[in-house]
Amino acid sequence: MKRNLLILILAWSSSTYAQWFPQISGTNSYLYSASFPDALHGCAVGNDAIQGAMVRTVDGGTNWNAVTLPTTSPLYGVSFPSLTTGYAVADTGVIIKTTDGGANWVTQTSTTLHSLSGVYFRDTLTGYAVGTLGTILRTNNGGANWALQNVGTNHLYGVHFPSAAIGYAVGNAGSILKTVDSGATWMTQLSGTAQNLRGLYFTSVDTGYAVGYAGTVLKTVNGGTNWTVVPSGITNIIFSVQFLTSNLGYITTTVGHVLKTTNGGVTWTTQPTGLTHSMRKVFMIDANVGYCVGDSGKVIKTTTGGASTVGIADINQNNFGNSCLIHPSPVSSLLTINFSAEQRNTSLIITDVLGNIVHQSTINTRQYMMDMSNFASGVYFVRIEDVNKNLVNKKIIKD
């Protein structure tokens, strides 16, 4: 029986290898949103059972550290328009700001007590926040002053501006709003759905997507004059959407799924993550590097655009693998990793076949050894990444 199980695991791992890797966030909080000004720096926000929570990385997620906040309110949205300046929004109209990359935050006066669910900044001065009862806030001076508007009564969850003048917001009951005057006034659009909408993204002033309940994906190519349903192939709640080009986009769902399209939403492909938790936010830095955050403090990262590899799951980027020897395999006790040169802050992550992290450490030597004698028998994946983003992924077998 054990032999048959091992054969099944080997067959699975050699045919499909997930390129979303779990990270240790250091929290079990619900993480609702994240923002990354570059591939190394980012913050994720949410709440635990008692109060708001934020974790921060400055090394591409190798380490995540809790941030001390000036509020106990649950945080629902975060936006970093630059490496140093960021904003986050929360319950009871709370808005906080950082000017040192997220290390320290101060509270701003928002002029509302309504819960705020989404925030978007085009630059360090100009930004928008949306929330309950059709609340929309805007600032053009970095949050020194926030102007309050109430547009309708539906809860708004997302806001995005593809240009300085033109912006969109989405919310419950299929609500889609548009402005053409930098948020001074808003017009209601006909979405064609009554489903609650949770996220949106525009690749231009005319082309955009809105996502929400029951696997809803809507697309417009004429600035929202018409919205059409794009089949997603799923019925779960879709929390977030992001497009890097007019064709390349990602969505995240309640059951740990990340879906990718390369043809503007005509078709979607599910990418393996090894998770069943709700993934609340996808944030792609470029076509290769991206992060997703979700419930129970889950953070996953890709450096390959989430693509799966077919065949034995070994990856060697920039010939890094030629200078890195991982042995033996099968291993019964001591696993050894030899490098051709001394390492500095090289990341080591070992995961099981379900994507769970079973070991994580930083290598600063030429030879690294670890005891795997207490590991269960089966297949594991070793991921090594140096400070120059050279990457090796290798499958090993534990006897």
Secondary structure, DSSP 4 states (H G I P E B T S, - for coil): -HHHHHHHHHHHHHH-B---EEE--S--SEEEEEE-SSSS-EEEEEE-SSSEEEEEESSTTSS-EE---S--SPEEEEE-SSSS-EEEEEGGG-EEEESSTTSS-EEE--S--S-EEEEEESSSS-EEEEEGGGEEEEESSTTSS-EEEE-SSSPEEEEE-SSSS-EEEEEGGG-EEEESSTTSS-EEE--S--S-EEEEEESSSS-EEEEEGGG-EEEESSTTSS-EE---S--SPEEEEEESSSS-EEEEETTS-EEEESSTTSS-EEEP-S--S-EEEEEESSSS-EEEEEGGG-EEEESSTTPPB-SS--EEGGGGGGGEEEE-SSBSSEEEEEESS--SSEEEEEEETTS-EEEEEEE-SSEEEEE-TTSPSEEEEEEEE-TT--EEEEEEEE-
